[in-house]
Amino acid sequence: MTHNIGKTKVALMFVFLFATLVFGQVTSNSGMAPVCCEVADLVMISQTYTDHAAISIDGNADFLSQATAESWDGTGSIASPIVIEGYRISDGTTEGIKIWNVDLHWAVRDCLIEGGPPYACGFYIDNSSNGEFSNNVIRDRDVGVQCYEGTYNCSFLNNQILNNQDTAFKVLSGMGNCIISGNNFSGNAGNNFWMTGGFNDSQITDNTVKGGQNGIRVTACLRSSITGNTVSDCGLDALVFPSAIGVIVTDNTVRNTTGCGIMISGSLAEVESNTVINSSDSGIYIATGDNGLVSKNLVVGSSEYGLKLGGTTSNTTVTENSFIDNVGVTSQVLDDGEDNDISYNHYSDWITPDADTNGIVHVAYSLDGDASNSDPYPIIDAAGTIPATPTDVGLPIDPMLLASIGIVVVVLIVVVFLMKRR
């Protein structure tokens, strides 16, 4: 009898230990752990400028000569760029700083270029490369930054381009291997970023654009990415890419634009994880092109379609998007193209029936347009997330939890067996 009681106690101890393990596993997966939040520090930078006349540089020899006369740092090598910094230039009759025919390495930093009538360009670059234009303020000019022809291997970082009479940043012909990042375009009367041709292997990232006409418009865009920008309150389209090949448009936020949120004409486009809210035209418009991807976008409150696929689009994949309260004709999506694959998207006007609660509406969502297409698997989840499998029911169960429960069941059987032998 004593021996059996000892066995029972040991078995009960195993039950307690495994129950503790199971409880620990459940709580570790329940989202109850403390959440750690990062708080960004706000840093106020006080800038003191030195008044300076307008600067015009034509060619490498002229740049080196002026650098010597002005005691500018650097030799023009990649390790030692010539640095122009800390100036206030207010002559509105000519370009504030003009650099052309230069392939030395250079930087223009921490300058204030302001003006008034007759509002000449703030920073002008022509047929030049290997430069950095950063942490500058350009305001009250005609055009803020103008790249006339052949701008390569340049970066434009963290500038404030404000209240200019025309375009904030204008590229007239050709830009390659360039980065335009962290800039603030606000209060400009014309377009914010306007390029008429040749944006190749370059990036436009993390800029803030408010007001003006077009937000970011790039013609002839090749293998370039537009990522993480915030564009709001534009008088025309927000993100526009006519004649694009392989453009990547991801993680941008567009709000309150009088026109399309995102418009692309071209092949191999990737439009992913963008948020487009309150466009006066369609939220996303793929006008032409094939083999594109439109995925994981949130499109809300467009005055026309949430997504429109033009008549010469084909083989475009549209999946895991969320279309909420967009005003189409009878549908939130229009497809005038051919062989476009549209499936597993959320539509706020189509969330029933789902008798087996697998997260997919059992009736296909019919789309407007000449293609007579439909989404065969509309998703109920407003986030546009595809269920794990179409037949999954209930919550997912962790394999470790299942294993722990199985062990507990075995131990309980042992306990019952030992107690019966008493």
C-alpha positions in Angstrom: 0.0 0.0 0.0 2.8 2.4 1.0 4.6 1.6 -2.3 1.5 2.4 -4.3 0.9 5.7 -2.5 4.5 6.7 -3.3 3.9 5.9 -7.0 0.7 8.0 -6.9 2.6 11.0 -5.4 5.3 10.8 -8.0 2.7 10.7 -10.8 0.9 13.7 -9.3 4.1 15.6 -9.2 4.6 14.9 -12.9 1.1 16.1 -13.6 1.8 19.4 -11.8 5.1 19.9 -13.6 3.6 19.3 -17.1 0.5 21.4 -16.3 3.0 24.2 -15.4 4.7 23.8 -18.7 1.4 23.9 -20.6 0.3 27.0 -18.8 3.6 28.6 -19.5 3.4 27.7 -23.2 -0.2 29.1 -23.4 0.7 32.4 -21.7 3.9 32.8 -23.8 1.7 32.7 -26.9 -1.2 34.8 -25.6 0.3 38.3 -26.3 0.4 39.1 -22.6 4.1 40.0 -22.6 5.0 43.6 -21.9 5.3 45.8 -25.1 8.4 47.9 -25.4 7.9 51.2 -27.2 10.6 53.3 -28.8 10.4 57.0 -28.3 12.2 59.2 -30.8 14.1 62.2 -29.4 13.3 65.5 -31.0 16.5 67.4 -31.7 16.4 71.1 -32.4 19.3 72.3 -34.5 20.3 75.9 -34.4 22.0 77.0 -37.7 24.1 80.2 -38.1 24.7 81.2 -41.8 27.4 83.3 -43.4 26.1 85.7 -46.1 27.6 84.9 -49.5 27.1 86.0 -53.1 25.7 83.5 -55.6 28.1 80.8 -56.6 28.6 79.6 -60.2 31.1 76.8 -61.0 31.8 75.6 -64.6 34.2 72.6 -64.8 36.6 70.9 -62.6 39.4 73.5 -62.9 37.0 76.3 -62.0 35.8 74.3 -59.0 39.4 73.7 -57.7 40.3 77.4 -58.3 37.3 78.7 -56.3 37.9 76.1 -53.6 41.4 77.4 -53.1 40.2 81.1 -53.1 37.3 80.4 -50.7 39.3 78.0 -48.5 36.7 75.3 -49.0 37.7 71.9 -47.5 38.5 69.0 -49.8 40.4 68.1 -52.9 37.6 66.7 -55.0 38.6 63.0 -54.5 36.1 60.4 -53.3 37.8 60.4 -49.9 38.0 64.2 -49.7 35.1 65.9 -51.5 35.1 69.7 -51.9 32.6 71.1 -49.3 30.5 74.2 -49.7 28.6 74.8 -46.4 27.0 77.2 -44.0 26.2 80.0 -46.5 23.1 82.2 -46.8 22.5 83.2 -50.4 19.6 85.6 -51.1 20.3 87.0 -54.5 17.0 86.3 -56.4 18.2 87.5 -59.8 20.4 84.4 -60.6 20.8 80.8 -59.5 21.8 80.6 -55.8 24.4 77.8 -56.4 25.2 76.5 -60.0 27.4 73.5 -60.7 28.0 72.3 -64.2 30.4 70.2 -66.2 31.9 68.8 -63.0 32.8 65.2 -62.1 34.9 65.9 -59.0 33.4 64.7 -55.7 31.7 67.5 -53.9 29.1 68.4 -51.2 26.8 71.3 -50.6 25.6 71.2 -47.0 23.8 73.3 -44.4 23.1 76.3 -46.7 20.1 78.6 -46.8 19.1 79.7 -50.3 16.3 82.1 -50.2 15.0 84.9 -52.5 12.1 86.9 -53.9 11.3 88.5 -57.2 12.3 87.7 -59.9 12.6 84.2 -58.3 15.6 82.5 -59.9 16.4 78.9 -59.3 17.8 77.9 -55.9 20.3 75.1 -56.8 21.1 74.3 -60.4 23.1 71.3 -61.6 24.0 70.4 -65.2 26.1 67.6 -66.7 27.6 66.9 -63.3 28.1 63.9 -61.0 29.5 62.6 -57.7 27.7 65.2 -55.5 25.9 65.4 -52.2 23.3 68.1 -51.6 22.1 67.8 -48.0 20.5 69.6 -45.0 19.9 72.7 -47.0 16.9 75.1 -47.0 15.6 76.5 -50.3 12.6 78.8 -50.0 10.9 81.6 -52.0 12.6 80.9 -55.2 11.3 80.0 -58.7 12.4 76.4 -58.9 14.0 74.9 -55.7 16.4 72.4 -57.3 16.8 72.0 -61.1 18.8 69.2 -62.7 19.1 70.1 -66.3 21.0 67.3 -68.0 23.1 64.3 -67.0 23.0 64.1 -63.2 24.7 60.9 -62.0 25.8 59.4 -58.7 24.3 62.2 -56.7 22.4 62.3 -53.4 19.8 64.8 -52.3 19.3 64.3 -48.6 17.2 65.9 -45.8 16.6 69.3 -47.5 13.7 71.6 -46.8 12.3 72.9 -50.2 9.5 75.3 -49.3 7.2 78.0 -50.7 8.7 78.2 -54.2 6.8 79.8 -57.0 7.1 76.9 -59.4 8.4 73.3 -59.0 10.3 72.2 -55.8 12.6 69.7 -57.6 12.7 69.6 -61.4 14.7 67.1 -63.5 14.6 68.0 -67.2 16.7 65.3 -68.8 18.5 62.3 -67.3 19.3 61.1 -63.8 21.0 57.9 -62.9 22.2 56.1 -59.8 20.9 58.9 -57.5 19.2 59.0 -54.1 16.5 61.5 -53.2 15.7 60.9 -49.5 14.4 62.5 -46.4 13.4 65.8 -48.0 10.5 68.0 -47.1 8.5 69.5 -50.0 5.8 71.9 -48.8 4.0 75.0 -49.8 5.3 75.0 -53.4 2.9 76.4 -56.0 3.8 74.0 -58.8 4.8 70.4 -58.8 6.8 69.0 -56.0 9.0 66.4 -57.8 8.8 66.6 -61.6 11.0 64.6 -64.0 10.5 64.7 -67.7 12.8 61.9 -68.7 15.3 59.2 -67.7 15.2 58.2 -64.0 17.4 55.0 -64.0 18.6 52.8 -61.1 17.7 55.4 -58.5 15.6 55.8 -55.4 13.1 58.3 -54.0 12.6 57.4 -50.4 11.2 58.7 -47.1 10.3 62.2 -48.4 7.4 64.3 -47.1 5.3 66.1 -49.8 2.4 68.4 -48.9 0.4 70.6 -51.2 1.3 71.7 -54.7 0.2 70.0 -57.9 1.7 66.6 -58.7 3.4 64.9 -55.7 6.1 62.8 -57.3 5.9 62.5 -61.1 8.6 60.6 -63.0 8.6 59.9 -66.7 10.7 57.2 -68.3 11.5 55.4 -65.0 13.7 52.3 -65.2 14.6 49.9 -62.4 14.0 52.5 -59.7 12.2 52.4 -56.4 9.8 54.8 -54.7 9.5 53.8 -51.1 8.3 55.2 -47.8 7.2 58.6 -49.0 4.2 60.5 -47.5 2.2 62.6 -50.0 -0.8 64.6 -49.1 -3.2 67.4 -50.3 -1.9 67.5 -53.9 -3.9 69.4 -56.5 -3.2 66.6 -59.1 -2.0 63.0 -58.9 0.2 62.0 -56.0 2.6 59.3 -57.4 2.7 59.2 -61.2 5.0 57.0 -63.4 4.2 57.2 -67.1 6.5 55.0 -69.2 8.0 52.9 -66.4 9.7 49.6 -66.6 10.4 47.6 -63.4 9.4 50.5 -61.0 8.9 49.5 -57.4 6.4 51.5 -55.4 6.2 50.3 -51.8 5.3 51.5 -48.3 4.1 54.9 -49.4 1.2 56.8 -47.8 -1.1 59.0 -49.9 -3.9 61.2 -48.5 -6.4 63.7 -49.9 -5.1 64.0 -53.4 -7.2 65.6 -56.2 -6.4 62.9 -58.8 -5.1 59.4 -58.7 -3.2 58.1 -55.6 -0.8 56.0 -57.6 -0.7 55.9 -61.4 1.7 53.7 -63.5 2.0 53.0 -67.2 4.5 50.2 -67.9 5.6 46.6 -67.4 6.9 44.7 -64.4 5.6 47.2 -61.9 5.4 46.3 -58.2 2.9 48.2 -56.2 3.0 46.8 -52.7 2.1 47.8 -49.1 0.9 51.3 -49.9 -1.8 53.2 -48.1 -4.0 55.4 -50.3 -6.8 57.4 -48.6 -9.4 59.8 -50.1 -8.3 60.2 -53.7 -10.6 62.2 -56.0 -9.9 59.8 -58.8 -9.0 56.1 -58.6 -6.8 55.0 -55.7 -4.4 52.9 -57.8 -4.5 53.1 -61.6 -2.4 50.7 -63.7 -3.0 52.2 -67.2 -0.9 49.9 -69.3 1.7 47.1 -68.9 2.1 43.4 -68.2 3.4 41.1 -65.5 2.9 43.6 -62.7 2.1 43.0 -59.0 -0.5 44.9 -56.9 -0.4 43.4 -53.4 -1.0 44.2 -49.7 -2.2 47.8 -50.4 -4.9 49.5 -48.4 -7.2 51.8 -50.5 -9.9 53.7 -48.8 -12.5 56.3 -49.8 -11.5 56.9 -53.5 -14.1 58.9 -55.4 -13.8 56.4 -58.3 -12.4 52.9 -58.2 -10.0 51.6 -55.5 -8.1 49.9 -58.4 -8.4 50.4 -62.1 -6.6 48.2 -64.7 -6.5 49.7 -68.1 -7.3 48.1 -71.5 -3.8 47.1 -72.4 -2.8 45.6 -69.0 -2.3 41.8 -68.9 -1.0 39.1 -66.6 -1.1 41.5 -63.6 -1.5 39.8 -60.2 -3.7 41.5 -57.7 -3.8 39.9 -54.3 -4.1 40.5 -50.5 -5.3 44.1 -51.0 -8.0 45.8 -48.9 -10.5 48.0 -50.7 -12.7 49.9 -48.4 -15.6 52.3 -49.3 -14.3 53.2 -52.8 -16.9 54.5 -55.2 -16.9 52.5 -58.4 -20.0 51.8 -60.6 -21.1 48.4 -59.2 -17.7 47.3 -57.9 -14.6 48.8 -56.1 -12.3 47.4 -58.8 -12.4 47.8 -62.6 -10.5 45.4 -65.0 -10.5 46.3 -68.7 -7.4 44.2 -69.4 -6.6 40.6 -70.3 -5.6 37.6 -68.2 -5.2 39.6 -65.0 -5.3 37.4 -61.9 -7.3 39.0 -59.2 -7.9 36.9 -56.0 -7.9 36.9 -52.3 -8.6 40.6 -51.7 -10.9 42.2 -49.2 -13.9 44.3 -50.3 -15.8 46.2 -47.6 -19.1 45.7 -49.6 -18.6 41.9 -49.8 -18.1 40.1 -46.5 -20.9 37.4 -46.5 -21.8 34.6 -46.7 -19.1 32.5 -44.9 -21.1 29.5 -43.6 -18.0 27.5 -42.6 -16.2 30.5 -41.1 -13.0 29.9 -43.1 -12.5 33.6 -43.7 -13.4 33.5 -47.4 -16.8 34.7 -48.9 -18.4 31.8 -50.7 -19.7 34.0 -53.6 -17.2 35.5 -56.0 -16.9 39.3 -56.2 -17.8 40.5 -59.7 -15.6 43.3 -61.1 -16.5 46.1 -63.4 -14.8 46.3 -66.8 -14.5 44.7 -70.2 -12.6 41.7 -68.9 -15.8 40.4 -67.1 -13.4 39.2 -64.4 -14.1 38.4 -60.8 -12.3 37.6 -57.5 -13.2 34.0 -56.7 -11.9 34.2 -53.1 -12.9 37.5 -51.5 -11.4 37.7 -48.0 -13.5 38.8 -45.0 -10.5 40.1 -43.0 -10.3 43.8 -43.5 -6.5 43.6 -43.4 -6.6 41.5 -46.6 -4.7 38.6 -45.0 -5.3 35.2 -46.7 -6.4 32.5 -44.3 -3.8 29.8 -43.7 -5.8 27.4 -45.8 -9.3 27.7 -47.2 -10.6 24.9 -44.8 -9.0 26.1 -41.6 -11.6 26.7 -38.8 -10.9 28.3 -35.5 -7.6 29.5 -34.0 -4.2 28.1 -34.9 -2.7 25.7 -32.3 0.9 25.7 -31.5 2.6 22.3 -32.0 4.4 22.6 -28.7 1.1 23.1 -26.9 -0.3 20.0 -28.6 2.8 17.9 -27.5 2.5 19.2 -23.9 -1.2 18.3 -23.8 -0.5 14.8 -25.1 2.1 14.2 -22.4 -0.3 15.3 -19.7 -3.0 13.0 -21.0 -0.5 10.1 -20.8 0.5 10.9 -17.3 -3.2 11.1 -16.2 -3.8 7.7 -17.6 -0.8 6.4 -15.6 -2.2 8.0 -12.4 -5.7 6.5 -13.0 -4.1 3.0 -13.5 -2.0 3.3 -10.3 -5.0 4.4 -8.2 -7.1 1.5 -9.5 -4.4 -0.9 -8.3 -4.6 0.4 -4.7 
